[in-house]
Amino acid sequence: MITGKLHPGNPNVLGANWDGLGVNFAVFSAHAEKVELCLFDPTGRREVARLELPDCTDEIFHGYLPEARPGLLYGYRVHGPYQPEAGHRFNPNKLLLDPYAKKIFGKLAWSDALFGYRCGSGRDDLSFDRRDSAAAMPKAIIVDNLYNWGNDKSPDHAWKDSIIYEAHLKGLTMRREELPANERDTFAGLADPRVIDHLVKLGVTAVELLPIHAFLQDRFLVAKRLRNYWGYSSMGFFAPEPSYISAADGTLNEVRVAIRRLHEAGIEVILDVVYNHTCEGSEMGPTLSWRGFDNKSYYRAVDGAPRHLVNDTGTGNTINISHPRVLQMVLDSLRHWAQSYHVDGFRFDLGTTLGRELSGFDPHSGFFDAIRQDPVLSRMKLISEPWDIGPGGYQLGNHPPGFAEWNDRFRDGVRRYWRGDHSQRSELAARLMGSSDIFERRRRKTWASVNFIAAHDGFTARDMMSYNERHNEANGEANKDGHSENYSNNWGVEGETDDPKLNLIRERSVRSLLSTLFFSHGTPMLLGGDEIWRTQNGNNNAYCQDNEVSWIDWSALQAKKDNMQKSMLRFSTKAIALRKSHPSLRSDRFLHGTLEVLPGVYDTAWFDESATVLDMKAWNDPAAQLMALRRAAVADDVVDMTLLLLNASNEDRSFELPCPELEWQLELDSANPDAPPQRCETPRTMVGAHSVVLLSVEVERA
């Protein structure tokens, strides 16, 4: 039985931690005067106790509650100055969620009482609101993190062998009708053998999940009867999103089971994490957690105007990761997911924000330095989105060793080449070879470039060859949101069409996009659903479309007759298998055609369709839309050679194969996707319009 009396406890481990006999509570605030622990009944509706944390050490308020155990619901009230002009927004009338909450109970119910000022009264944020917010707030739950992991271990794929599949947990499983209805949008659905079997057969080595941290349903979306689907509005950095748990008791082990089963299948789990901002928005936003604990410490304020927050993220606030306790929170969160959930890596949303110090972006910032020396985190797969909207926000290629980066230059260059733009030869060549112009510094490898043609943010591969314009009307922003330039091509008709000739061009073009992705040096990332011809009907910003627009439609794969979805899946699987079987397609070294692997054959060589080596004039020819890339890699005294033939023109073209004469085998033709491998009987090969052909040969070294 809980006595209701708090002992001093200790400040060493932040959050609420059960030791088998009771719970130690510890929270950070540099400017608070008093912190009260609020306990609730099992429904979360009634506050049953309010206890002041009895001690504060080094700005950590702490206390120990004997006999407390897992399942206890709690929150905090924090006392301190309400001085917005000085950056302080303490308001003990607002129940606060523990920044270290490992599990969240209940849903937030939007109310003006959630705001620290008199929201809805016509008064500004300098006013003070005395309404109690507890009834509208979710609560934190004490958890027992014990789980028997057995012999689980990370597949630990080498970077050069990695193929990432970006997916939304709900979107991946919601329309899998063979799954139990209550599991289709949850970790239980992700753990289903039928879902995992698709990933295994496709050949990917990692699944990168859009945010699974607990997130907020933003008020402006709720008012428009829309939902935050992507989840980039974090409400807790330690707790899984409650709606992604199917079990009636909300057990967190459902998450662990999914990760363990993926590991057993040889698939790593990478989490898309959002540490650059929180769901509390600008200074006009609600007081839910961090703002109420210590607004001045947790958020970056405008220099000379601490009432207002820096908005480098476009969300209204920017986390002050330069503060040591805030940085500690981020690192503690990362280690929590690594150690308690066995995830294999992280993709950092708006990574530039995390590396920005007061002097600007710094690859030696506290965030990067702390992760690179951490014995747990430094060994994981780390990926950054290398931009934000702040000053000097575009930092592609400028991250430190140990981090891979999303390469939008690859995305745009490949799209422009295959939609038929002129003057793209040299740009595409650089992207095919791992973008050495961007990443070849500080001994980084080609895998530092995360190559993608499509991601959650933007058109799907199918849509980029079906639409010239975005079609985001359903988002309720007058179609003004989302990227305005997508480097797409509808080939003469906007949207879906029954014209077979037009569909042939679109299908070829998408297969060529996918081929380029998988046959480029660097780390390929496939947008989930692109392998089965997925469309979002032209919506390139489906962040609020929690419906059939965003959910992957699997129904066509169940049809008895062959169809485009099945054909695209076969092609994607084939292309991935070819990448895995040919070392020359996935070198982790930057190659410059200087290593002679056979007499007269170098590791890299470029030709035109007449087998003439490209010179400077040819590289600069704006009308040239054809080229051939020969690559060679040595493995166990065998030279693996591939020849990639690319034709972005509107006509079928014949390519002469370069010397020396070899017994080339045609492995893949995006114009004839189901053709089996076959020997090249002549020194010439036909490449269809808008198509890619891959040839291969193995040669023993003398």
C-alpha positions in Angstrom: 0.0 0.0 0.0 1.3 3.5 -0.9 2.0 5.5 2.3 1.6 8.8 0.6 5.0 10.0 2.0 7.9 10.8 -0.3 11.5 10.1 0.8 14.3 12.1 -0.8 15.3 9.4 -3.2 18.2 10.2 -5.6 18.7 12.4 -8.7 21.0 10.1 -10.7 18.4 8.6 -13.1 15.8 10.9 -14.5 12.2 9.8 -15.0 10.1 7.4 -12.9 11.9 4.2 -12.2 10.6 1.2 -10.3 13.2 -0.8 -8.3 10.9 -3.6 -7.1 10.0 -1.9 -3.8 9.0 1.6 -4.9 9.5 4.2 -7.5 12.1 7.0 -7.7 10.9 10.2 -9.4 13.4 12.7 -10.8 12.8 15.6 -13.1 14.9 18.5 -14.3 14.2 22.2 -14.0 16.7 25.0 -13.7 14.3 27.7 -12.7 11.4 26.0 -10.9 10.7 26.8 -7.2 8.7 23.7 -6.4 7.6 20.4 -8.1 4.6 18.4 -7.1 4.0 14.8 -8.0 0.3 14.1 -8.8 -1.1 10.6 -8.5 -4.3 9.5 -10.2 -6.8 6.7 -9.9 -6.7 3.9 -12.5 -9.2 5.8 -14.7 -6.9 8.8 -14.8 -9.9 11.1 -14.0 -9.4 11.7 -10.3 -6.3 13.0 -8.6 -5.8 11.0 -5.4 -2.6 12.6 -4.1 -0.4 15.6 -4.6 3.1 15.3 -3.1 5.9 17.8 -3.2 9.2 16.3 -4.4 11.2 16.7 -1.2 14.7 17.4 -2.5 16.5 19.1 -5.4 20.1 18.4 -6.3 21.9 20.0 -9.2 18.6 21.3 -10.6 17.1 17.8 -10.4 13.9 17.6 -8.2 13.6 14.1 -6.8 11.7 11.9 -4.4 11.1 8.2 -3.7 7.6 6.7 -3.1 7.7 3.4 -1.3 5.3 0.6 -2.4 4.5 2.4 -5.7 4.5 -0.1 -8.5 4.0 -0.5 -12.3 0.6 0.7 -13.4 0.5 3.8 -11.2 -0.7 6.9 -13.1 1.0 10.2 -12.5 1.8 13.7 -13.7 3.5 16.9 -12.3 2.7 20.4 -11.4 5.6 22.9 -11.4 5.7 26.1 -9.5 7.8 29.1 -10.6 7.7 32.5 -12.1 5.2 33.3 -14.8 7.3 35.9 -16.7 6.9 35.4 -20.5 9.0 38.5 -21.2 11.9 36.7 -19.4 11.1 33.3 -21.0 9.5 31.8 -17.9 6.0 30.2 -18.2 5.5 28.2 -15.1 1.8 27.5 -14.2 1.0 24.9 -11.5 -2.6 24.8 -12.7 -1.4 22.8 -15.7 -0.8 19.1 -15.3 2.5 18.2 -17.0 3.5 15.0 -18.7 6.9 13.6 -17.5 9.4 14.3 -20.3 10.8 10.8 -19.5 7.4 9.1 -19.4 7.9 5.5 -20.8 4.2 4.9 -21.3 1.2 7.2 -21.7 -2.3 6.6 -20.7 -5.4 8.3 -22.2 -5.8 10.8 -25.0 -5.4 14.5 -24.9 -8.8 16.3 -25.2 -8.3 19.7 -26.7 -9.4 22.5 -24.3 -8.5 26.1 -23.7 -7.5 25.0 -20.2 -4.4 23.4 -21.7 -2.8 26.8 -22.4 -0.8 28.6 -19.7 -2.4 31.9 -20.8 -6.1 32.9 -21.3 -6.5 31.3 -24.7 -9.8 32.1 -26.3 -10.4 35.2 -24.3 -8.8 37.6 -26.7 -5.9 38.1 -24.4 -2.3 37.5 -25.4 0.2 35.1 -23.9 1.3 37.6 -21.2 -2.0 36.7 -19.4 -2.2 33.9 -16.8 -4.7 31.1 -16.9 -5.9 29.5 -13.6 -8.0 26.7 -15.1 -6.9 23.2 -14.2 -5.9 21.1 -17.2 -5.7 17.7 -15.6 -9.0 16.4 -17.0 -7.8 17.1 -20.6 -4.3 15.7 -20.2 -3.0 12.1 -20.7 -1.1 10.7 -17.8 2.2 8.9 -17.5 2.3 5.3 -16.3 5.0 3.5 -14.2 6.3 0.5 -16.2 8.3 -2.6 -15.7 10.8 -2.8 -18.5 11.8 -6.4 -17.9 11.6 -8.6 -21.0 13.2 -11.9 -21.9 15.1 -11.2 -25.1 16.4 -14.7 -25.3 19.2 -14.9 -27.9 18.1 -11.8 -29.8 20.8 -9.9 -31.6 21.0 -7.3 -34.3 21.4 -8.6 -37.9 24.1 -5.9 -38.0 24.3 -5.7 -41.8 27.3 -3.9 -43.1 26.4 -0.5 -44.5 27.5 -1.4 -48.0 25.0 -4.3 -47.9 22.1 -2.4 -46.5 18.8 -1.7 -48.3 16.4 0.4 -46.3 12.6 0.2 -46.6 10.9 3.4 -45.3 7.4 2.6 -44.0 4.7 4.0 -41.8 3.7 1.4 -39.2 -0.1 2.0 -39.7 0.1 2.5 -43.5 2.1 -0.7 -43.9 -0.4 -2.9 -42.2 -3.8 -1.1 -42.2 -5.0 -2.7 -45.5 -3.6 -6.1 -45.0 -7.1 -7.7 -44.8 -5.7 -11.1 -43.9 -4.5 -9.7 -40.5 -6.8 -9.6 -37.5 -8.7 -6.2 -37.6 -7.4 -5.1 -34.2 -3.8 -5.7 -35.3 -3.7 -4.0 -38.7 -2.3 -0.7 -37.6 -0.1 -1.8 -34.7 3.2 -3.5 -33.8 1.3 -6.8 -33.6 0.6 -6.3 -37.3 4.2 -5.5 -38.0 5.2 -8.7 -36.2 2.9 -10.9 -38.3 4.8 -13.4 -40.4 2.9 -12.4 -43.5 4.1 -8.8 -43.3 7.7 -9.9 -42.5 7.7 -12.4 -45.3 7.0 -9.7 -47.8 10.0 -7.7 -46.6 12.2 -10.8 -46.6 11.2 -11.9 -50.1 11.6 -8.3 -51.4 15.2 -8.4 -50.1 15.4 -5.3 -47.9 17.7 -5.5 -44.9 16.2 -2.8 -42.7 12.8 -1.2 -42.1 12.8 2.5 -41.3 9.7 3.4 -39.4 8.2 6.9 -39.4 7.9 8.3 -35.9 6.6 5.8 -33.3 7.2 8.1 -30.4 3.9 9.2 -28.7 2.7 12.2 -30.7 -0.1 14.8 -30.6 -3.2 15.2 -32.7 -2.7 18.9 -33.5 -5.6 21.2 -32.7 -5.8 22.8 -36.2 -6.0 19.3 -37.8 -8.7 18.1 -35.3 -10.7 21.3 -36.1 -10.6 20.3 -39.8 -11.5 16.7 -39.0 -8.1 15.6 -40.2 -5.4 13.7 -38.3 -1.7 13.9 -37.8 -0.7 10.8 -39.7 3.1 11.0 -40.0 3.6 11.6 -36.3 6.2 14.5 -36.5 4.7 16.2 -33.4 6.3 14.4 -30.5 4.6 14.4 -27.1 7.0 12.0 -25.5 10.5 10.8 -26.5 10.5 7.6 -24.4 7.0 6.2 -24.9 5.6 4.4 -28.0 2.5 5.9 -29.6 -0.4 4.3 -27.6 -2.5 3.8 -30.7 0.2 1.5 -32.2 -0.3 -1.0 -29.4 -3.1 -3.6 -30.0 -3.1 -5.4 -26.7 -6.0 -4.4 -24.4 -3.6 -3.9 -21.5 -1.3 -1.8 -23.7 1.7 -3.9 -23.0 4.9 -2.4 -24.4 6.3 -5.9 -25.0 4.3 -5.9 -28.2 6.9 -3.5 -29.6 9.7 -5.8 -28.5 8.1 -8.9 -30.0 7.9 -7.1 -33.4 11.5 -6.1 -33.3 12.7 -9.5 -32.2 10.8 -11.2 -35.0 12.2 -8.8 -37.5 15.7 -9.5 -36.2 15.0 -13.3 -36.5 14.2 -12.6 -40.2 17.5 -10.7 -40.7 15.8 -7.3 -40.8 17.1 -4.3 -38.8 14.8 -1.7 -37.3 15.6 2.0 -37.7 13.4 4.7 -36.0 12.7 8.1 -37.5 13.1 10.3 -34.5 12.1 13.9 -34.0 14.3 15.7 -31.4 14.4 19.1 -33.1 11.0 20.3 -31.8 8.0 19.2 -29.7 4.3 19.2 -30.0 3.9 22.4 -27.8 4.4 24.7 -30.8 5.3 28.4 -30.5 4.9 30.6 -27.4 1.2 30.6 -28.3 1.0 26.9 -27.9 -0.3 24.8 -25.0 1.6 23.9 -21.8 1.8 20.1 -21.8 5.3 19.2 -20.6 8.6 20.8 -21.4 7.2 24.4 -21.5 5.8 23.9 -18.0 8.9 22.3 -16.5 11.3 25.0 -17.8 10.5 26.8 -21.0 13.7 28.8 -20.9 15.9 25.7 -20.7 14.1 23.4 -23.1 13.5 25.8 -26.0 15.7 28.2 -28.0 14.5 31.8 -27.5 14.9 34.6 -29.9 18.1 36.5 -29.0 17.1 39.6 -27.0 13.4 38.6 -26.9 13.1 35.5 -24.7 9.3 35.7 -24.8 9.5 34.4 -28.4 10.8 31.1 -29.6 13.2 30.4 -32.5 11.4 28.6 -35.3 14.2 26.9 -37.3 11.9 23.8 -37.7 8.8 25.4 -39.1 6.7 24.1 -36.2 6.9 27.1 -33.9 9.7 25.9 -31.6 13.2 24.5 -31.6 14.6 22.3 -28.9 17.6 23.9 -27.1 19.9 20.9 -27.5 22.9 23.0 -26.6 21.7 22.9 -23.0 23.4 19.9 -21.3 20.2 18.6 -19.6 18.3 18.8 -22.8 21.1 17.0 -24.7 21.0 14.5 -21.9 17.3 13.9 -22.4 17.9 13.2 -26.1 20.8 10.8 -25.4 18.9 9.1 -22.7 15.9 8.6 -25.1 18.2 7.2 -27.8 19.8 4.7 -25.4 16.4 3.8 -24.0 15.3 2.7 -27.5 18.6 1.0 -28.2 18.8 -0.9 -24.9 15.2 -1.5 -23.9 13.8 -2.1 -27.4 16.9 -3.3 -29.3 16.4 -0.9 -32.2 19.3 -0.9 -34.7 19.5 2.8 -35.7 18.0 6.2 -36.0 17.1 8.6 -38.7 17.2 12.2 -37.3 14.5 14.5 -38.6 15.9 17.9 -39.5 19.4 16.9 -38.4 20.8 20.3 -39.1 18.8 21.7 -36.2 20.5 19.2 -33.9 23.9 20.3 -35.0 23.3 24.0 -34.8 25.1 25.9 -32.1 24.8 29.6 -31.4 27.4 30.2 -34.1 25.6 28.1 -36.6 25.7 24.5 -37.8 28.8 22.7 -36.5 29.7 19.1 -37.3 31.6 19.2 -34.0 28.5 20.3 -32.1 27.7 18.8 -28.7 25.1 16.6 -30.2 27.3 15.0 -32.8 30.3 14.7 -30.4 28.2 13.1 -27.6 26.8 10.5 -30.0 30.1 9.7 -31.6 31.8 8.9 -28.3 28.9 7.1 -26.8 29.7 3.4 -26.5 26.2 2.3 -27.4 25.0 4.9 -29.9 28.2 5.3 -31.9 27.9 1.7 -33.1 24.4 2.0 -34.5 23.2 3.1 -37.9 22.8 6.9 -37.8 21.2 8.8 -40.5 20.5 12.6 -40.7 18.1 14.6 -42.7 20.7 17.3 -43.5 18.5 20.4 -43.7 16.0 22.7 -42.0 14.6 26.1 -42.6 16.9 28.0 -40.3 20.0 30.1 -41.2 22.5 28.0 -43.1 20.0 25.2 -43.0 21.2 23.1 -46.0 24.1 21.0 -44.8 24.2 18.0 -47.2 27.6 16.4 -47.0 28.8 18.4 -44.0 27.9 15.9 -41.2 30.7 14.2 -39.3 31.9 10.6 -40.0 29.7 8.0 -38.6 26.5 9.6 -40.0 24.8 8.8 -43.3 22.7 11.6 -44.9 19.6 11.7 -47.0 20.8 12.8 -50.4 18.2 15.0 -52.1 20.7 15.7 -54.9 20.3 12.0 -55.8 16.5 12.2 -55.7 16.4 15.3 -57.9 19.1 14.3 -60.3 17.7 10.9 -61.0 14.2 12.3 -61.4 15.3 15.0 -63.8 17.3 12.5 -66.0 14.4 10.1 -66.3 11.8 12.7 -67.0 14.0 13.7 -70.0 15.7 16.9 -68.9 18.8 18.0 -70.8 22.2 18.5 -69.4 21.9 15.7 -66.8 24.6 13.3 -67.9 27.3 14.4 -65.5 24.9 15.0 -62.6 23.5 11.4 -62.9 27.0 10.0 -63.2 28.0 11.6 -59.9 24.9 10.2 -58.2 25.4 6.7 -59.6 28.9 6.6 -58.1 28.0 7.5 -54.6 28.2 11.3 -54.9 31.9 11.7 -54.3 31.5 15.4 -55.0 29.5 15.7 -51.8 30.7 12.9 -49.4 34.3 12.1 -50.3 35.9 13.8 -47.4 37.2 12.8 -43.9 37.5 9.2 -45.1 33.8 8.7 -45.4 32.5 5.9 -47.6 29.8 5.8 -50.3 27.2 4.5 -47.8 27.2 8.0 -46.3 24.8 8.9 -49.2 21.3 7.6 -48.5 19.9 7.4 -52.0 16.2 7.7 -52.6 13.9 8.6 -55.4 10.8 8.9 -53.2 10.1 9.2 -49.5 7.1 9.8 -47.3 7.4 13.5 -48.0 6.6 14.0 -51.7 5.2 12.0 -54.6 5.4 8.2 -54.8 7.4 6.8 -57.7 4.2 6.1 -59.6 2.8 9.6 -59.0 6.0 11.3 -60.1 5.5 9.8 -63.5 1.7 10.5 -63.5 1.4 14.1 -62.2 3.0 17.4 -63.1 1.2 19.2 -60.2 0.6 18.4 -56.6 -3.0 17.6 -55.7 -3.3 18.3 -52.0 -6.8 19.8 -51.9 -7.9 17.2 -49.2 -5.3 18.7 -46.8 -7.5 21.8 -46.4 -4.7 24.3 -47.3 -6.0 25.4 -50.7 -3.4 23.1 -52.3 -0.6 25.5 -51.2 1.2 23.0 -49.0 3.8 20.5 -50.1 6.6 20.8 -52.6 5.8 22.9 -55.7 8.7 21.5 -57.7 8.8 17.7 -57.9 10.8 17.1 -61.1 7.9 14.9 -62.2 6.4 14.2 -65.6 2.9 13.2 -66.5 3.8 12.5 -70.1 1.0 14.5 -71.4 -2.0 13.6 -69.2 -2.5 14.6 -65.6 -3.3 11.7 -63.4 -4.5 8.2 -64.2 -5.3 7.3 -67.8 -6.4 4.3 -69.8 -4.1 5.1 -72.7 -1.9 1.9 -73.0 1.0 3.8 -74.8 1.1 6.4 -72.0 1.0 3.8 -69.3 3.8 1.9 -71.0 6.0 5.0 -70.8 5.1 5.5 -67.1 5.7 1.9 -66.1 9.1 1.9 -67.9 10.1 5.2 -66.3 9.3 4.0 -62.8 11.2 0.8 -63.4 14.1 2.9 -64.6 13.9 5.0 -61.5 14.0 1.9 -59.3 16.9 0.4 -61.3 19.0 3.5 -60.9 18.3 3.5 -57.2 19.4 -0.1 -56.7 22.3 0.0 -59.1 23.9 3.1 -57.6 26.7 3.2 -55.0 25.5 4.4 -51.7 22.7 3.2 -49.4 19.4 2.7 -51.3 16.2 3.6 -49.5 12.9 2.4 -51.0 9.6 4.1 -50.1 7.2 1.4 -48.8 4.7 0.6 -51.5 6.7 1.8 -54.5 7.5 -1.9 -55.1 3.8 -2.6 -55.7 2.9 0.5 -57.9 1.5 2.6 -55.0 -0.3 5.9 -55.7 -1.4 8.7 -53.4 -3.5 10.2 -56.2 -1.1 13.1 -56.6 -0.9 14.2 -53.0 2.7 15.0 -52.2 2.2 16.1 -48.6 -0.1 13.4 -47.1 0.9 14.2 -43.5 -2.7 14.5 -42.5 -4.2 11.8 -44.6 -4.8 8.9 -42.2 -6.9 7.0 -44.8 -6.7 5.1 -48.1 -4.6 7.9 -49.6 -1.7 7.0 -47.4 -2.3 3.3 -46.5 -0.6 0.8 -48.8 -3.2 -1.1 -50.9 -2.2 -4.8 -50.9 -5.4 -6.1 -52.6 -4.0 -6.4 -56.1 -1.4 -8.9 -54.9 -4.2 -11.3 -53.9 -5.8 -11.3 -57.4 -5.5 -14.5 -59.4 -4.6 -12.7 -62.6 -1.3 -11.0 -63.2 -1.4 -7.2 -62.8 0.9 -4.2 -62.6 1.3 -4.4 -58.9 2.6 -8.0 -59.1 4.8 -7.1 -62.1 6.4 -4.2 -60.2 7.0 -6.4 -57.2 8.8 -9.0 -59.3 10.9 -6.3 -60.9 11.8 -4.7 -57.6 12.7 -8.0 -56.1 14.9 -8.9 -59.1 16.7 -5.6 -59.0 17.5 -5.9 -55.3 18.7 -9.5 -55.8 21.0 -8.3 -58.6 22.5 -5.6 -56.3 23.2 -8.2 -53.6 24.8 -10.6 -56.1 27.2 -8.1 -57.8 29.9 -6.4 -55.6 30.4 -3.9 -58.5 26.9 -2.5 -57.8 27.5 -1.7 -54.1 31.1 -0.7 -53.6 31.7 1.2 -50.4 34.8 3.0 -51.9 34.6 6.0 -54.1 35.9 4.9 -57.5 37.5 7.2 -60.1 38.6 4.9 -62.9 42.2 4.8 -61.7 42.5 1.2 -60.6 43.3 -1.3 -63.4 41.6 -4.6 -62.4 42.3 -6.4 -65.7 44.5 -5.4 -68.7 42.9 -2.3 -70.1 39.9 -2.6 -67.7 39.6 -0.1 -64.9 37.3 -0.1 -61.9 35.1 2.5 -63.6 34.6 3.6 -67.2 32.0 5.7 -69.1 31.0 5.3 -72.7 28.4 6.6 -75.1 26.2 4.4 -77.2 29.0 3.8 -79.7 31.3 2.5 -77.0 33.4 5.7 -77.2 34.9 6.8 -73.9 33.2 10.0 -72.8 35.4 13.1 -73.0 34.8 16.6 -71.6 32.9 17.7 -74.7 30.6 14.6 -74.5 30.0 15.2 -70.8 28.9 18.8 -71.5 26.7 17.9 -74.4 23.3 19.3 -73.2 21.3 17.0 -75.6 22.9 13.8 -74.6 20.5 11.4 -73.0 22.4 8.1 -73.3 25.4 6.7 -71.5 27.0 3.4 -70.4 28.7 2.7 -67.1 31.1 -0.2 -66.7 32.2 -1.1 -63.2 34.5 -3.8 -62.0 35.1 -5.2 -58.5 37.6 -7.9 -57.4 36.5 -10.6 -55.0 38.6 -13.8 -54.4 40.6 -13.4 -57.7 37.3 -13.1 -59.6 36.4 -9.8 -61.3 32.7 -9.0 -61.1 31.8 -6.6 -63.9 28.6 -4.9 -64.7 27.6 -2.7 -67.6 24.7 -0.3 -67.1 23.1 1.1 -70.2 20.8 4.1 -69.8 18.5 5.6 -72.4 16.4 8.5 -71.3 15.4 9.5 -74.8 12.0 9.0 -76.5 13.4 6.4 -79.0 14.8 2.8 -78.7 18.6 3.0 -79.2 21.3 0.4 -80.0 24.4 0.4 -77.8 27.7 -1.0 -78.9 29.4 -3.0 -76.1 32.9 -1.6 -75.2 36.1 -3.5 -75.5 37.4 -5.9 -74.5 35.0 -8.4 -76.0 33.5 -10.4 -73.1 30.7 -13.0 -72.7 28.2 -10.5 -71.3 24.8 -11.8 -69.9 21.7 -9.6 -70.0 20.4 -9.6 -66.4 17.7 -7.0 -66.5 15.8 -4.8 -69.0 13.3 -2.3 -67.6 11.5 -2.3 -71.0 11.1 -6.1 -70.8 10.9 -6.7 -67.0 10.0 -10.4 -67.0 12.7 -11.5 -69.6 15.0 -14.2 -68.2 18.7 -13.7 -68.1 20.2 -14.4 -71.5 23.6 -14.4 -73.2 24.4 -11.4 -75.4 25.1 -13.0 -78.8 26.2 -9.9 -80.6 28.4 -6.9 -79.7 25.3 -4.6 -79.7 22.3 -4.4 -77.4 19.1 -2.6 -77.9 17.9 -0.4 -75.1 14.3 0.8 -75.2 13.2 4.4 -74.8 13.1 5.5 -71.1 14.8 2.3 -70.1 17.8 0.7 -68.3 19.6 -2.5 -69.3 22.1 -4.3 -66.9 24.7 -6.7 -68.2 27.1 -8.7 -66.2 30.1 -11.0 -66.5 32.7 -12.7 -64.2 36.3 -12.9 -65.3 39.0 -14.8 -63.4 42.2 -13.0 -62.8 45.3 -14.7 -64.2 
